Amino acid sequence: AVIADRPLVSVRPYTLALHCRPAVEGGCKWAATGRYARLPDELSQFGGTYPDATINQGYLQAAAELLGKFRRDSRLTIVSTHDYLIKAMAARRYEWWDANGWIMTDGLPVKNAALWQNLAGAAQRHAKVSWVRPYAVEHRNLLEAAAELSR
């Protein structure tokens, strides 16, 4: 089922797989599939296109948009193979960057700082957001569905 633009209630844990790919017309096309824990038959689908975005920018925008589709008290697991997103969010690097004026350890500004700030704000509004790579079979299946949806 495709979900409309209203916040979803996620009282139970909800798992989302996020995938981006270059769009034929340029930019980045993204898709995500998700489901509540213990309700494998109820699959939600989300997606969109960012015409001027790189893949990294697309992942950051898509993740923030996806988090915005859920109520503030949600418990979410975001699954992706994109290390740029997963490693930084799992380690909560945005907290360090924010404390240091969005400057990295090498003294250079954080790339895509505005997108990171938007994503960090979206993530902090939820009860719990876990950022993981697709090691579990159920995560790989969701990610494959997201990849197919983004075609």
Disulfide bonds with the S-S distance in Angstrom:
none
